[in-house]
Protein backbone atom coordinates (compact mmCIF):
# COMPACT_ATOMS: atom_id res chain seq x y z
CA UNK A 1 0.00 0.00 0.00
CA UNK A 2 1.49 3.38 -0.94
CA UNK A 3 1.60 6.32 1.45
CA UNK A 4 -1.43 8.13 0.01
CA UNK A 5 -3.58 5.03 0.33
CA UNK A 6 -2.39 4.54 3.89
CA UNK A 7 -3.23 8.13 4.79
CA UNK A 8 -6.70 7.82 3.30
CA UNK A 9 -7.22 4.59 5.23
CA UNK A 10 -6.21 6.21 8.51
CA UNK A 11 -8.54 9.16 7.88
CA UNK A 12 -11.43 6.77 7.13
CA UNK A 13 -10.85 4.82 10.35
CA UNK A 14 -10.74 8.05 12.33
CA UNK A 15 -14.03 9.19 10.78
CA UNK A 16 -15.73 5.88 11.58
CA UNK A 17 -14.48 6.06 15.17
CA UNK A 18 -15.74 9.62 15.64
CA UNK A 19 -19.20 8.76 14.27
CA UNK A 20 -19.35 5.77 16.59
CA UNK A 21 -18.63 7.98 19.59
CA UNK A 22 -21.27 10.50 18.59
CA UNK A 23 -23.95 7.93 17.76
CA UNK A 24 -24.62 6.38 21.17
CA UNK A 25 -27.62 4.01 21.30
CA UNK A 26 -29.92 6.42 23.15
CA UNK A 27 -29.17 9.31 20.83
CA UNK A 28 -29.39 7.49 17.51
CA UNK A 29 -32.37 5.32 18.24
CA UNK A 30 -30.56 2.01 18.11
CA UNK A 31 -31.20 -0.55 20.82
CA UNK A 32 -30.12 -3.87 22.19
CA UNK A 33 -33.45 -5.66 21.90
CA UNK A 34 -34.90 -7.35 18.84
CA UNK A 35 -38.32 -6.50 20.21
CA UNK A 36 -38.19 -2.79 19.38
CA UNK A 37 -41.55 -1.55 18.18
CA UNK A 38 -41.98 0.92 15.32
CA UNK A 39 -41.15 4.38 16.59
CA UNK A 40 -38.99 3.27 19.49
CA UNK A 41 -35.79 1.48 20.39
CA UNK A 42 -35.34 -0.50 23.57
CA UNK A 43 -31.96 0.18 25.14
CA UNK A 44 -30.07 -1.17 28.12
CA UNK A 45 -31.57 -0.63 31.54
CA UNK A 46 -35.05 -0.28 30.09
CA UNK A 47 -34.42 3.09 28.46
CA UNK A 48 -36.37 3.93 25.31
CA UNK A 49 -35.46 6.35 22.53
CA UNK A 50 -37.80 7.55 19.80
CA UNK A 51 -36.68 7.05 16.20
CA UNK A 52 -40.00 7.89 14.53
CA UNK A 53 -42.42 10.72 15.20
CA UNK A 54 -45.90 10.25 13.79
CA UNK A 55 -47.54 12.97 11.70
CA UNK A 56 -51.00 11.36 11.52
CA UNK A 57 -53.23 8.66 12.95
CA UNK A 58 -53.02 6.88 9.59
CA UNK A 59 -49.26 6.51 9.98
CA UNK A 60 -49.66 5.30 13.56
CA UNK A 61 -52.28 2.77 12.46
CA UNK A 62 -50.17 1.56 9.55
CA UNK A 63 -47.27 0.78 11.90
CA UNK A 64 -49.55 -1.07 14.33
CA UNK A 65 -50.26 -4.80 14.28
CA UNK A 66 -53.25 -4.44 16.58
CA UNK A 67 -55.63 -1.62 17.51
CA UNK A 68 -58.05 -2.25 20.36
CA UNK A 69 -60.44 -0.48 22.68
CA UNK A 70 -60.67 -2.11 26.07
CA UNK A 71 -60.34 -1.95 29.82
CA UNK A 72 -57.30 -2.75 31.96
CA UNK A 73 -58.28 -5.49 34.38
CA UNK A 74 -54.90 -6.22 35.97
CA UNK A 75 -51.29 -5.04 36.10
CA UNK A 76 -48.14 -6.78 37.32
CA UNK A 77 -44.46 -5.86 37.49
CA UNK A 78 -41.88 -8.19 35.92
CA UNK A 79 -38.20 -8.34 34.95
CA UNK A 80 -38.41 -10.83 32.13
CA UNK A 81 -36.04 -9.00 29.73
CA UNK A 82 -33.51 -7.24 31.96
CA UNK A 83 -32.74 -8.30 35.54
CA UNK A 84 -32.36 -4.70 36.66
CA UNK A 85 -35.23 -3.00 34.82
CA UNK A 86 -38.91 -3.20 35.71
CA UNK A 87 -41.61 -3.81 33.13
CA UNK A 88 -45.30 -3.21 33.70
CA UNK A 89 -47.50 -5.91 32.19
CA UNK A 90 -51.11 -4.82 31.75
CA UNK A 91 -53.94 -7.23 30.98
CA UNK A 92 -56.46 -5.46 28.76
CA UNK A 93 -59.92 -6.95 28.27
CA UNK A 94 -60.75 -6.28 24.62
CA UNK A 95 -64.09 -4.60 24.01
CA UNK A 96 -63.54 -3.93 20.32
CA UNK A 97 -60.79 -4.83 17.85
CA UNK A 98 -60.23 -2.27 15.12
CA UNK A 99 -57.23 -3.88 13.44
CA UNK A 100 -55.59 -7.29 13.69
CA UNK A 101 -56.35 -10.23 15.95
CA UNK A 102 -55.21 -11.10 19.46
CA UNK A 103 -54.02 -14.62 20.37
CA UNK A 104 -56.79 -14.56 22.98
CA UNK A 105 -59.87 -12.89 21.49
CA UNK A 106 -60.81 -11.49 24.89
CA UNK A 107 -57.47 -10.21 26.21
CA UNK A 108 -54.18 -8.58 25.24
CA UNK A 109 -51.06 -8.33 27.41
CA UNK A 110 -49.24 -5.02 27.00
CA UNK A 111 -45.57 -4.41 27.96
CA UNK A 112 -44.47 -0.98 29.18
CA UNK A 113 -40.95 -0.05 30.26
CA UNK A 114 -40.73 0.99 33.90
CA UNK A 115 -43.08 0.72 36.85
CA UNK A 116 -44.60 2.97 39.47
CA UNK A 117 -41.69 2.09 41.72
CA UNK A 118 -38.98 2.45 39.06
CA UNK A 119 -39.16 5.13 36.43
CA UNK A 120 -36.78 7.76 35.05
CA UNK A 121 -37.29 10.51 32.45
CA UNK A 122 -35.46 8.56 29.73
CA UNK A 123 -37.91 5.65 29.87
CA UNK A 124 -40.62 7.85 28.26
CA UNK A 125 -43.02 6.37 30.82
CA UNK A 126 -44.12 8.04 34.04
CA UNK A 127 -46.76 7.01 36.58
CA UNK A 128 -49.30 8.97 34.53
CA UNK A 129 -48.44 7.21 31.27
CA UNK A 130 -48.35 3.69 32.72
CA UNK A 131 -51.50 1.64 32.28
CA UNK A 132 -53.49 1.18 35.50
CA UNK A 133 -56.23 -1.19 36.59
CA UNK A 134 -59.62 0.22 35.56
CA UNK A 135 -58.28 2.37 32.69
CA UNK A 136 -60.50 2.39 29.61
CA UNK A 137 -58.09 2.75 26.72
CA UNK A 138 -57.68 2.91 22.98
CA UNK A 139 -54.32 1.31 22.13
CA UNK A 140 -52.21 1.07 18.99
CA UNK A 141 -49.99 -1.97 19.50
CA UNK A 142 -47.17 -3.97 17.89
CA UNK A 143 -46.10 -7.56 18.51
CA UNK A 144 -43.40 -7.78 21.17
CA UNK A 145 -41.07 -9.83 18.99
CA UNK A 146 -40.00 -11.71 22.11
CA UNK A 147 -39.59 -15.47 22.41
CA UNK A 148 -41.69 -18.16 24.04
CA UNK A 149 -44.89 -17.12 25.78
CA UNK A 150 -43.83 -13.47 25.59
CA UNK A 151 -44.26 -13.56 21.81
CA UNK A 152 -48.01 -13.15 22.31
CA UNK A 153 -47.56 -9.86 24.16
CA UNK A 154 -47.46 -6.33 22.76
CA UNK A 155 -45.73 -2.98 22.98
CA UNK A 156 -47.51 0.34 22.49
CA UNK A 157 -46.65 1.69 19.04
CA UNK A 158 -44.13 4.53 19.20
CA UNK A 159 -43.57 4.08 22.94
CA UNK A 160 -46.43 6.14 24.42
CA UNK A 161 -47.66 7.66 21.15
CA UNK A 162 -50.28 4.96 20.60
CA UNK A 163 -51.97 5.26 23.98
CA UNK A 164 -55.32 7.04 24.47
CA UNK A 165 -57.30 6.93 27.70
CA UNK A 166 -60.89 7.69 28.62
CA UNK A 167 -61.13 10.21 31.44
CA UNK A 168 -63.54 9.52 34.31
CA UNK A 169 -63.99 5.92 33.20
CA UNK A 170 -66.93 3.99 34.52
CA UNK A 171 -66.46 0.33 35.39
CA UNK A 172 -67.30 -2.05 33.93
CA UNK A 173 -67.97 -1.01 30.33
CA UNK A 174 -69.32 -3.10 27.48
CA UNK A 175 -68.86 -3.03 23.72
CA UNK A 176 -72.18 -1.18 23.47
CA UNK A 177 -70.64 1.76 25.33
CA UNK A 178 -67.82 2.28 22.83
CA UNK A 179 -69.80 4.54 20.50
CA UNK A 180 -70.19 7.09 23.31
CA UNK A 181 -66.58 7.15 24.52
CA UNK A 182 -63.96 9.80 23.75
CA UNK A 183 -60.35 8.81 24.29
CA UNK A 184 -57.75 11.43 25.20
CA UNK A 185 -54.12 11.28 24.20
CA UNK A 186 -52.00 10.41 27.23
CA UNK A 187 -48.49 11.53 26.26
CA UNK A 188 -49.08 14.97 24.77
CA UNK A 189 -45.36 15.85 25.01
CA UNK A 190 -44.12 13.00 22.80
CA UNK A 191 -43.41 15.24 19.79
CA UNK A 192 -45.94 13.46 17.56
CA UNK A 193 -48.51 15.42 15.56
CA UNK A 194 -51.55 13.43 16.67
CA UNK A 195 -55.08 14.51 17.69
CA UNK A 196 -55.70 15.05 21.37
CA UNK A 197 -59.01 13.19 21.20
CA UNK A 198 -60.06 10.09 19.24
CA UNK A 199 -63.16 7.95 19.09
CA UNK A 200 -63.76 4.36 18.07
CA UNK A 201 -66.21 5.56 15.43
CA UNK A 202 -63.52 7.72 13.79
CA UNK A 203 -61.19 4.73 13.57
CA UNK A 204 -63.92 2.46 12.22
CA UNK A 205 -64.48 4.95 9.41
CA UNK A 206 -60.78 5.47 8.78
CA UNK A 207 -59.42 1.90 8.83
CA UNK A 208 -60.07 -0.71 6.18
C-alpha positions as CSV (number, residue, x, y, z in Angstrom):
1,X,0.0,0.0,0.0
2,X,1.5,3.4,-0.9
3,X,1.6,6.3,1.5
4,X,-1.4,8.1,0.0
5,X,-3.6,5.0,0.3
6,X,-2.4,4.5,3.9
7,X,-3.2,8.1,4.8
8,X,-6.7,7.8,3.3
9,X,-7.2,4.6,5.2
10,X,-6.2,6.2,8.5
11,X,-8.5,9.2,7.9
12,X,-11.4,6.8,7.1
13,X,-10.8,4.8,10.3
14,X,-10.7,8.1,12.3
15,X,-14.0,9.2,10.8
16,X,-15.7,5.9,11.6
17,X,-14.5,6.1,15.2
18,X,-15.7,9.6,15.6
19,X,-19.2,8.8,14.3
20,X,-19.4,5.8,16.6
21,X,-18.6,8.0,19.6
22,X,-21.3,10.5,18.6
23,X,-24.0,7.9,17.8
24,X,-24.6,6.4,21.2
25,X,-27.6,4.0,21.3
26,X,-29.9,6.4,23.2
27,X,-29.2,9.3,20.8
28,X,-29.4,7.5,17.5
29,X,-32.4,5.3,18.2
30,X,-30.6,2.0,18.1
31,X,-31.2,-0.6,20.8
32,X,-30.1,-3.9,22.2
33,X,-33.4,-5.7,21.9
34,X,-34.9,-7.4,18.8
35,X,-38.3,-6.5,20.2
36,X,-38.2,-2.8,19.4
37,X,-41.5,-1.6,18.2
38,X,-42.0,0.9,15.3
39,X,-41.2,4.4,16.6
40,X,-39.0,3.3,19.5
41,X,-35.8,1.5,20.4
42,X,-35.3,-0.5,23.6
43,X,-32.0,0.2,25.1
44,X,-30.1,-1.2,28.1
45,X,-31.6,-0.6,31.5
46,X,-35.0,-0.3,30.1
47,X,-34.4,3.1,28.5
48,X,-36.4,3.9,25.3
49,X,-35.5,6.3,22.5
50,X,-37.8,7.6,19.8
51,X,-36.7,7.1,16.2
52,X,-40.0,7.9,14.5
53,X,-42.4,10.7,15.2
54,X,-45.9,10.3,13.8
55,X,-47.5,13.0,11.7
56,X,-51.0,11.4,11.5
57,X,-53.2,8.7,13.0
58,X,-53.0,6.9,9.6
59,X,-49.3,6.5,10.0
60,X,-49.7,5.3,13.6
61,X,-52.3,2.8,12.5
62,X,-50.2,1.6,9.5
63,X,-47.3,0.8,11.9
64,X,-49.5,-1.1,14.3
65,X,-50.3,-4.8,14.3
66,X,-53.3,-4.4,16.6
67,X,-55.6,-1.6,17.5
68,X,-58.1,-2.2,20.4
69,X,-60.4,-0.5,22.7
70,X,-60.7,-2.1,26.1
71,X,-60.3,-2.0,29.8
72,X,-57.3,-2.8,32.0
73,X,-58.3,-5.5,34.4
74,X,-54.9,-6.2,36.0
75,X,-51.3,-5.0,36.1
76,X,-48.1,-6.8,37.3
77,X,-44.5,-5.9,37.5
78,X,-41.9,-8.2,35.9
79,X,-38.2,-8.3,35.0
80,X,-38.4,-10.8,32.1
81,X,-36.0,-9.0,29.7
82,X,-33.5,-7.2,32.0
83,X,-32.7,-8.3,35.5
84,X,-32.4,-4.7,36.7
85,X,-35.2,-3.0,34.8
86,X,-38.9,-3.2,35.7
87,X,-41.6,-3.8,33.1
88,X,-45.3,-3.2,33.7
89,X,-47.5,-5.9,32.2
90,X,-51.1,-4.8,31.8
91,X,-53.9,-7.2,31.0
92,X,-56.5,-5.5,28.8
93,X,-59.9,-6.9,28.3
94,X,-60.7,-6.3,24.6
95,X,-64.1,-4.6,24.0
96,X,-63.5,-3.9,20.3
97,X,-60.8,-4.8,17.9
98,X,-60.2,-2.3,15.1
99,X,-57.2,-3.9,13.4
100,X,-55.6,-7.3,13.7
101,X,-56.3,-10.2,15.9
102,X,-55.2,-11.1,19.5
103,X,-54.0,-14.6,20.4
104,X,-56.8,-14.6,23.0
105,X,-59.9,-12.9,21.5
106,X,-60.8,-11.5,24.9
107,X,-57.5,-10.2,26.2
108,X,-54.2,-8.6,25.2
109,X,-51.1,-8.3,27.4
110,X,-49.2,-5.0,27.0
111,X,-45.6,-4.4,28.0
112,X,-44.5,-1.0,29.2
113,X,-41.0,-0.1,30.3
114,X,-40.7,1.0,33.9
115,X,-43.1,0.7,36.8
116,X,-44.6,3.0,39.5
117,X,-41.7,2.1,41.7
118,X,-39.0,2.4,39.1
119,X,-39.2,5.1,36.4
120,X,-36.8,7.8,35.0
121,X,-37.3,10.5,32.4
122,X,-35.5,8.6,29.7
123,X,-37.9,5.7,29.9
124,X,-40.6,7.8,28.3
125,X,-43.0,6.4,30.8
126,X,-44.1,8.0,34.0
127,X,-46.8,7.0,36.6
128,X,-49.3,9.0,34.5
129,X,-48.4,7.2,31.3
130,X,-48.4,3.7,32.7
131,X,-51.5,1.6,32.3
132,X,-53.5,1.2,35.5
133,X,-56.2,-1.2,36.6
134,X,-59.6,0.2,35.6
135,X,-58.3,2.4,32.7
136,X,-60.5,2.4,29.6
137,X,-58.1,2.8,26.7
138,X,-57.7,2.9,23.0
139,X,-54.3,1.3,22.1
140,X,-52.2,1.1,19.0
141,X,-50.0,-2.0,19.5
142,X,-47.2,-4.0,17.9
143,X,-46.1,-7.6,18.5
144,X,-43.4,-7.8,21.2
145,X,-41.1,-9.8,19.0
146,X,-40.0,-11.7,22.1
147,X,-39.6,-15.5,22.4
148,X,-41.7,-18.2,24.0
149,X,-44.9,-17.1,25.8
150,X,-43.8,-13.5,25.6
151,X,-44.3,-13.6,21.8
152,X,-48.0,-13.2,22.3
153,X,-47.6,-9.9,24.2
154,X,-47.5,-6.3,22.8
155,X,-45.7,-3.0,23.0
156,X,-47.5,0.3,22.5
157,X,-46.6,1.7,19.0
158,X,-44.1,4.5,19.2
159,X,-43.6,4.1,22.9
160,X,-46.4,6.1,24.4
161,X,-47.7,7.7,21.2
162,X,-50.3,5.0,20.6
163,X,-52.0,5.3,24.0
164,X,-55.3,7.0,24.5
165,X,-57.3,6.9,27.7
166,X,-60.9,7.7,28.6
167,X,-61.1,10.2,31.4
168,X,-63.5,9.5,34.3
169,X,-64.0,5.9,33.2
170,X,-66.9,4.0,34.5
171,X,-66.5,0.3,35.4
172,X,-67.3,-2.1,33.9
173,X,-68.0,-1.0,30.3
174,X,-69.3,-3.1,27.5
175,X,-68.9,-3.0,23.7
176,X,-72.2,-1.2,23.5
177,X,-70.6,1.8,25.3
178,X,-67.8,2.3,22.8
179,X,-69.8,4.5,20.5
180,X,-70.2,7.1,23.3
181,X,-66.6,7.2,24.5
182,X,-64.0,9.8,23.7
183,X,-60.4,8.8,24.3
184,X,-57.8,11.4,25.2
185,X,-54.1,11.3,24.2
186,X,-52.0,10.4,27.2
187,X,-48.5,11.5,26.3
188,X,-49.1,15.0,24.8
189,X,-45.4,15.8,25.0
190,X,-44.1,13.0,22.8
191,X,-43.4,15.2,19.8
192,X,-45.9,13.5,17.6
193,X,-48.5,15.4,15.6
194,X,-51.6,13.4,16.7
195,X,-55.1,14.5,17.7
196,X,-55.7,15.1,21.4
197,X,-59.0,13.2,21.2
198,X,-60.1,10.1,19.2
199,X,-63.2,8.0,19.1
200,X,-63.8,4.4,18.1
201,X,-66.2,5.6,15.4
202,X,-63.5,7.7,13.8
203,X,-61.2,4.7,13.6
204,X,-63.9,2.5,12.2
205,X,-64.5,5.0,9.4
206,X,-60.8,5.5,8.8
207,X,-59.4,1.9,8.8
208,X,-60.1,-0.7,6.2
